[in-house]
Amino acid sequence: MLTPNTQIPTSVRGTIRSIVKAHKDWQAFITAKGKLSAQALNADLLEFAMAHPQLAADIEAVLNVAAPNTPDNPEPDDMDNVSSPDAMGPQARDDVAPASGFALDDILSSVDQFLSPLVRSELGNVLGPVITAANKPAVEIERTIEIERIVEVAPGEAPRVSLPKAKRDKRVTFRTLYPSRAKDAYLDAPITLWTGATNSPAADPFYVVDRQHMALLMTGIERGTNTWLWGPAGSGKSTLPQEAAATLGRPFCKIGMTRQTEVESLIGGMALRNGATVWEDGALIKAMRMPGTIILIDELTFAPAGVQAIIQLVADDHRSITLPTGELVRAADGVVFVVADNTAGSGDEGGLYAGTNVSNAALVTRFKRMIQIDYLSAQKEAEALANHTKCPMEAAKHLADFVAQIRRMPAMQGVVISLRQMIGFVQCVQDGFSSKDAFITAISSRMPATERATIEGLADLRWNENFEGLVHGKAAPVVAPSNSPAAAAFGDTTY
């Protein structure tokens, strides 16, 4: 029966190791001890085998047919207790030669009659170490070939992959990044650029910046201040921090929230990897470990209370969280949190954003800057339209003015017409569809029935014809001025 002190002869140790390592539970057992499989000692093999009766029986069968250990056949764990061959005299070496091995008498038998006792003794001294080495059993060497980079880790530890890290570079002023002749003091605020980020987003060449909003965000990021952006859908809340990250050279991570978002997706959990149970970081923890990262939490108020509590915890001044493994994770240098939401955390007051929740006041106050993001001015929206669609500026201005007028109408309060919808409308017309069909497809079809009837009534055929001509670079037809509400809304009196 196996015991913790059972001796394993070197001649069968390789066989026993192979039997043990083939067991399906071995990898988890040795990983739990904080060792690699190649580092296992005899005691580890015996401990595992004693916990598995069938495996213990197989090993006992191997040991029963193995030759008993001798001083020349030590176990690897006890090598320090064995004298070296050089410390053994010729006679001793001759005595320990196994019957099936080499012996000095056998080697010298054919010439022994010609040797004097002195010469024979000297030959014994010279050949003794060679005979001893030749009589040692073969040593089995376990070779680990790394086919792909697999890291064995103990439970509770996450594998770490070394990636290039972003670092602080030079400092410039906000005015350097966004030139302006204005004398506002914030334009000269210092801003740090970063370098070395592997996941910094690409800058949008068509982005039209609102300088004040960007300055409020960037100077907050410079101070390590969390920022909450709120406003209507399609107003550019999510693109603002992404464009900031691109300009600053910082890593960027967007985490979208839904009512089904779970804490584990943010923090992480235990997972089976390479046969071992290990900890794997969630999206939030991965981002917190990357220096300089702007972490965008999109639509936070859709998230359940438990998820919002996690954001409240990490967005505190300490910026840290203790994982279930006991590891304390602190946000890396320069990590900052930005929320983009339709509300300011106080719930959906206008009834436009069903499913949003009222956020804990302690969470909201973690974000020292609360910036309301509204739609761009008609002029800036026209610039953005022209940039994105390459349509003539006259056509872009025509559409942007119309949408601005619609947003101001009391009957259309709460109706969302975003820049994305306007771009979709222009592209439909560019593809050859009538502006009436394009308007229904890209803008009005998603509105409630009453508002849809109102806005489609304003989009009269004459305006449609004018717009189609403008989009395709043709001169707008001259029409008689009209005093109708539709004409006024669409600016027909100017053509």
C-alpha positions in Angstrom: 0.0 0.0 0.0 1.3 3.5 -0.9 2.3 5.8 1.9 3.8 9.3 1.9 7.2 7.7 2.4 7.0 5.1 -0.3 10.3 5.0 -2.3 10.1 5.4 -6.1 13.1 3.9 -7.9 14.6 6.0 -10.6 14.1 3.2 -13.1 10.3 3.5 -12.9 9.8 7.1 -11.9 9.2 8.1 -15.5 6.6 5.4 -15.9 4.8 6.5 -12.7 5.0 10.2 -13.6 3.4 9.3 -17.0 0.6 7.4 -15.3 -0.1 10.2 -12.8 0.0 13.0 -15.4 -2.4 11.2 -17.7 -5.1 11.4 -15.0 -7.8 14.0 -15.8 -7.5 15.7 -12.4 -3.7 16.0 -12.2 -3.4 19.4 -13.8 -5.9 21.0 -11.4 -4.2 19.3 -8.4 -0.7 20.5 -9.2 -1.9 24.0 -10.2 -3.6 24.3 -6.8 -0.2 23.7 -5.2 1.2 26.6 -7.2 3.5 24.4 -9.2 4.1 23.5 -12.8 3.7 19.8 -13.7 7.4 19.5 -14.4 8.2 20.7 -10.8 6.3 17.9 -9.1 8.2 15.9 -6.5 7.7 12.2 -5.5 5.7 13.4 -2.5 3.3 15.2 -4.9 2.9 12.1 -7.1 2.2 9.9 -4.0 -0.2 12.4 -2.5 -2.3 12.5 -5.7 -2.2 8.7 -6.2 -3.3 8.0 -2.6 -6.4 10.2 -3.2 -7.4 8.0 -6.3 -7.6 4.3 -5.4 -7.5 2.9 -8.9 -4.4 5.1 -9.7 -2.7 3.9 -6.5 -3.3 0.3 -7.5 -1.7 0.9 -10.9 1.4 2.5 -9.3 1.7 -0.3 -6.7 1.7 -2.8 -9.6 4.6 -0.9 -11.2 6.5 -0.8 -7.9 6.1 -4.5 -7.3 8.0 -5.4 -10.5 10.7 -2.8 -10.0 14.1 -3.6 -8.6 14.8 -2.3 -5.1 16.7 0.9 -4.8 20.5 0.7 -4.3 23.0 3.4 -3.5 23.7 3.7 -7.3 20.0 4.0 -8.0 18.9 7.0 -5.8 15.7 8.8 -6.1 16.1 12.3 -7.6 14.6 13.9 -4.5 17.5 12.4 -2.4 20.5 13.0 -4.6 22.3 15.0 -1.9 22.5 11.9 0.3 24.5 9.8 -2.2 28.3 9.9 -2.4 29.9 10.8 -5.7 31.6 8.0 -7.7 35.0 9.7 -7.2 34.7 9.1 -3.5 34.4 5.3 -4.0 37.5 3.2 -4.2 38.2 0.7 -7.0 37.2 -2.3 -4.9 33.9 -0.7 -3.9 33.1 0.2 -7.5 33.8 -3.3 -8.5 31.6 -4.7 -5.8 28.5 -2.6 -6.7 28.4 -3.6 -10.3 25.1 -5.4 -11.0 25.2 -9.0 -12.2 23.7 -7.9 -15.5 26.1 -4.9 -15.9 29.8 -4.4 -16.4 32.5 -5.6 -13.9 36.2 -5.0 -13.8 37.0 -8.7 -13.7 35.0 -9.4 -16.9 36.7 -6.5 -18.7 40.2 -7.6 -17.8 39.6 -11.4 -18.0 41.2 -11.8 -21.4 44.4 -10.0 -20.4 44.5 -10.6 -16.7 47.2 -13.2 -16.9 49.6 -10.7 -18.4 49.0 -8.0 -15.7 51.0 -7.5 -12.6 49.1 -6.7 -9.4 50.3 -3.1 -9.5 49.2 -2.5 -13.2 45.8 -4.2 -12.5 45.3 -1.9 -9.5 46.0 1.2 -11.6 43.6 0.0 -14.4 41.0 -0.4 -11.7 41.4 3.1 -10.5 41.2 4.5 -14.1 38.2 2.3 -15.2 36.3 2.4 -11.9 34.4 5.7 -12.6 33.7 4.6 -16.2 32.2 1.2 -15.0 30.2 2.9 -12.3 28.7 5.4 -14.8 28.0 2.6 -17.3 26.1 0.6 -14.7 23.8 3.4 -13.8 20.2 3.0 -15.1 19.0 5.3 -17.9 17.7 8.6 -16.7 14.4 9.6 -18.2 14.3 13.3 -19.0 11.0 15.1 -19.2 11.1 17.7 -22.0 8.5 20.4 -22.2 8.0 21.8 -25.7 6.2 25.1 -25.9 4.1 25.0 -29.0 2.1 28.2 -28.1 2.5 30.5 -25.2 0.4 28.9 -22.4 0.8 30.3 -18.9 -0.1 28.0 -16.0 -1.5 29.9 -13.1 -2.8 29.0 -9.7 -6.5 29.5 -9.0 -7.2 33.1 -8.1 -4.5 34.5 -10.4 -5.1 36.0 -13.7 -2.6 35.5 -16.6 -0.8 38.7 -17.4 0.0 39.5 -21.0 2.7 42.1 -21.4 1.6 44.8 -23.8 3.2 48.1 -24.6 1.8 50.7 -22.2 0.8 54.2 -23.0 2.8 56.9 -21.2 2.7 60.7 -20.8 4.5 62.6 -23.5 4.7 66.4 -24.1 2.3 69.1 -22.8 0.6 71.6 -25.1 -2.3 74.0 -24.7 -5.8 73.4 -25.8 -5.5 76.2 -28.3 -2.7 74.2 -30.0 -5.0 71.3 -30.5 -8.0 73.4 -31.6 -6.7 76.8 -33.0 -8.8 79.8 -32.3 -8.4 83.5 -32.1 -10.8 83.9 -29.2 -9.5 85.2 -25.9 -11.2 82.7 -23.6 -8.8 81.6 -20.9 -9.6 77.9 -21.2 -8.0 77.9 -24.6 -4.6 78.2 -23.0 -5.2 75.5 -20.4 -2.3 72.9 -20.4 -3.1 69.5 -21.9 -0.9 66.3 -21.8 -0.5 64.2 -24.9 0.2 60.5 -24.6 2.2 58.1 -26.7 2.5 54.3 -27.0 -1.2 53.4 -26.7 -2.1 50.3 -28.7 -5.8 50.9 -28.7 -6.2 54.6 -29.2 -9.0 55.3 -31.6 -8.4 56.9 -35.0 -9.4 60.6 -35.3 -12.6 61.2 -37.4 -11.6 63.5 -40.2 -15.2 64.7 -40.5 -15.7 65.5 -36.8 -17.0 69.0 -36.1 -15.9 70.0 -32.6 -17.7 72.2 -30.1 -14.7 73.8 -28.5 -16.2 74.6 -25.2 -17.6 71.1 -24.7 -14.3 69.6 -25.7 -12.3 71.9 -23.5 -14.5 71.1 -20.5 -13.9 67.4 -21.1 -10.2 67.6 -21.8 -9.3 69.8 -18.9 -11.3 67.5 -16.7 -9.4 64.5 -18.0 -6.2 66.4 -17.4 -7.1 66.8 -13.7 -8.2 63.1 -13.5 -11.8 64.3 -13.0 -14.7 62.0 -13.9 -17.2 63.6 -16.3 -20.9 62.9 -17.0 -22.2 63.9 -20.5 -26.0 64.0 -20.9 -28.4 65.1 -23.6 -30.7 63.9 -26.4 -30.0 60.8 -28.5 -27.8 61.5 -31.5 -26.3 64.7 -30.1 -22.7 63.3 -30.1 -22.2 62.3 -26.4 -20.4 59.1 -27.2 -18.3 60.5 -30.0 -17.0 63.4 -27.9 -14.8 61.3 -25.5 -13.8 59.0 -28.3 -12.5 62.0 -30.4 -10.8 63.3 -27.2 -8.9 60.0 -26.8 -7.9 60.1 -30.5 -6.5 63.6 -30.2 -4.7 63.0 -26.9 -3.3 59.6 -28.0 -4.9 57.9 -25.0 -6.3 54.3 -24.9 -10.1 54.2 -25.2 -12.6 51.6 -23.9 -16.4 51.9 -24.4 -18.6 49.8 -22.2 -22.3 49.8 -23.2 -24.9 49.2 -20.5 -28.3 47.5 -20.8 -30.9 46.2 -18.4 -29.3 42.7 -18.8 -25.7 43.8 -18.0 -24.2 41.7 -15.2 -21.5 42.5 -12.6 -19.4 39.5 -13.9 -19.1 41.0 -17.3 -17.5 44.1 -15.8 -15.4 42.5 -13.0 -14.7 39.0 -14.3 -14.9 35.5 -12.9 -13.4 32.1 -12.7 -13.0 30.3 -16.0 -11.5 27.0 -17.3 -8.3 27.6 -19.2 -5.9 24.9 -20.3 -7.5 22.4 -17.9 -7.1 24.8 -14.9 -9.6 27.0 -13.2 -8.3 30.6 -13.3 -9.5 34.1 -12.8 -10.3 36.2 -16.0 -10.7 39.9 -15.8 -13.9 41.5 -17.0 -14.0 44.5 -19.4 -13.9 47.1 -16.7 -10.9 45.6 -14.8 -9.0 45.1 -18.0 -9.5 48.8 -18.9 -8.5 49.9 -15.4 -5.2 48.2 -15.7 -4.2 50.2 -18.8 -2.5 53.6 -18.1 -4.2 56.6 -19.6 -7.4 54.9 -20.6 -10.6 56.9 -21.0 -13.3 54.5 -20.0 -16.7 55.5 -21.5 -19.7 54.1 -19.7 -22.5 54.4 -22.3 -26.1 54.7 -21.1 -25.3 54.0 -17.5 -28.9 54.6 -16.2 -30.1 51.5 -18.2 -27.9 49.3 -15.9 -29.3 47.5 -12.9 -28.6 48.9 -9.4 -25.9 46.4 -8.7 -24.0 47.3 -11.8 -24.3 51.0 -11.1 -22.9 50.3 -7.6 -19.7 48.9 -9.1 -19.2 52.1 -11.2 -19.9 54.1 -8.1 -17.2 52.1 -6.3 -14.4 52.4 -8.9 -15.2 56.0 -9.7 -14.5 57.1 -6.2 -11.3 59.1 -5.4 -9.5 55.9 -4.5 -10.3 54.4 -7.9 -9.9 50.8 -6.6 -11.8 47.6 -6.2 -11.1 44.3 -4.4 -11.7 41.3 -6.6 -13.3 38.0 -5.2 -9.7 36.6 -5.4 -8.6 39.1 -2.8 -6.5 41.1 -5.2 -6.8 44.9 -4.8 -6.9 46.5 -8.3 -6.1 50.2 -8.4 -6.8 52.2 -11.6 -3.5 52.7 -13.5 -2.0 56.2 -14.0 -4.2 58.5 -15.9 -7.4 56.3 -16.0 -10.5 58.4 -16.0 -14.2 57.6 -16.3 -16.8 59.3 -18.6 -20.5 58.6 -18.6 -22.6 59.3 -21.7 -26.3 59.2 -20.9 -29.7 60.6 -22.1 -30.4 61.8 -18.5 -28.4 63.5 -15.8 -29.0 60.6 -13.4 -32.4 61.9 -12.2 -34.5 59.6 -14.4 -36.5 60.1 -17.6 -38.5 63.2 -16.9 -39.8 63.7 -20.5 -40.9 60.1 -21.2 -38.5 59.7 -24.2 -36.1 57.2 -22.8 -38.1 54.2 -21.4 -36.2 51.9 -19.1 -33.7 54.4 -17.6 -33.3 54.3 -13.9 -32.8 57.0 -11.3 -29.2 56.9 -10.2 -27.9 57.0 -6.6 -26.9 60.5 -5.7 -23.6 59.2 -4.4 -22.9 57.8 -7.9 -23.8 61.0 -9.7 -21.6 63.1 -7.4 -18.6 60.9 -8.3 -18.7 62.8 -11.6 -17.5 66.3 -10.8 -18.3 67.7 -14.2 -21.9 67.4 -15.6 -21.9 68.6 -19.2 -25.2 69.0 -21.1 -24.6 68.1 -24.8 -27.2 69.4 -27.2 -27.5 69.3 -30.9 -24.9 71.3 -32.9 -26.0 74.7 -34.3 -27.5 74.6 -37.8 -24.2 76.0 -39.2 -22.1 73.3 -37.5 -24.5 70.5 -38.5 -24.4 71.7 -42.1 -20.6 71.5 -41.9 -20.8 68.0 -40.5 -23.3 67.0 -43.2 -21.1 68.3 -46.0 -18.1 66.6 -44.4 -19.7 63.2 -44.1 -21.7 63.1 -47.3 -19.7 65.4 -49.7 -22.9 67.0 -50.6 -22.9 70.7 -51.6 -22.8 73.1 -48.6 -25.9 74.8 -49.9 -27.9 71.5 -49.7 -26.5 70.7 -46.3 -27.4 74.2 -45.0 -30.9 73.8 -46.4 -31.5 70.5 -44.5 -29.8 71.7 -41.3 -32.0 74.9 -41.2 -35.1 72.8 -41.7 -34.3 70.4 -38.9 -33.4 73.3 -36.6 -36.8 74.8 -37.3 -38.6 71.5 -36.6 -36.8 71.1 -33.3 -38.1 74.5 -32.2 -41.8 73.7 -33.0 -43.9 73.1 -29.8 -45.7 70.2 -31.6 -42.4 68.4 -32.2 -40.9 68.8 -28.7 -39.2 65.5 -27.7 -38.9 64.2 -31.3 -35.4 63.1 -32.0 -33.8 64.0 -35.4 -30.1 63.3 -35.1 -27.2 64.0 -37.3 -27.0 60.3 -38.1 -30.6 60.4 -39.5 -29.8 63.5 -41.5 -26.7 61.8 -43.0 -28.8 58.8 -43.9 -31.4 61.0 -45.6 -28.8 62.8 -47.8 -27.2 59.5 -48.8 -30.6 58.1 -49.9 -31.1 61.1 -52.1 -27.5 60.7 -53.5 -28.4 57.1 -54.3 -31.2 58.3 -56.6 -34.3 58.1 -54.4 -36.7 60.9 -54.2 -36.2 63.2 -51.2 -39.8 62.3 -50.1 -39.0 58.6 -50.0 -35.6 59.3 -48.4 -37.2 61.5 -45.8 -39.7 58.8 -44.8 -37.0 56.1 -44.8 -34.4 58.0 -42.8 -36.3 60.4 -40.6 -40.1 60.3 -40.3 -40.8 56.6 -40.3 -39.5 56.1 -36.7 -41.7 58.9 -35.2 -45.0 58.5 -33.4 -48.0 58.8 -35.7 -49.0 62.4 -34.8 -45.5 63.8 -35.1 -45.0 61.8 -38.3 -48.1 63.3 -39.9 -47.0 66.8 -38.9 -43.5 66.6 -40.2 -44.4 64.9 -43.5 -47.1 67.5 -44.1 -44.3 70.1 -43.9 -42.1 68.3 -46.3 -44.0 69.3 -49.4 -43.1 68.3 -53.0 -41.8 71.7 -54.0 -39.2 71.6 -51.3 -38.3 68.0 -52.1 -37.6 69.0 -55.7 -35.5 71.9 -54.6 -33.5 69.7 -52.3 -32.8 67.1 -54.9 -31.4 69.7 -57.2 -29.2 71.1 -54.5 -27.9 67.6 -53.5 -27.0 66.8 -57.1 -25.3 70.2 -57.6 -28.1 71.7 -59.7 -29.4 75.2 -59.3 -32.6 75.3 -57.4 -35.7 76.2 -59.5 -37.1 79.7 -59.0 -40.5 79.5 -57.4 -42.9 82.2 -56.4 -42.7 83.1 -52.7 -45.3 81.4 -50.6 -46.7 82.4 -47.2 -47.8 78.9 -46.3 -46.5 77.3 -43.1 -44.8 74.6 -45.1 -42.9 77.1 -47.2 -41.8 79.0 -44.2 -40.7 75.9 -42.4 -38.6 74.8 -45.4 -37.3 78.1 -46.3 -38.9 78.1 -49.8 -39.2 81.9 -49.7 -35.4 82.2 -50.1 -35.3 80.4 -53.5 
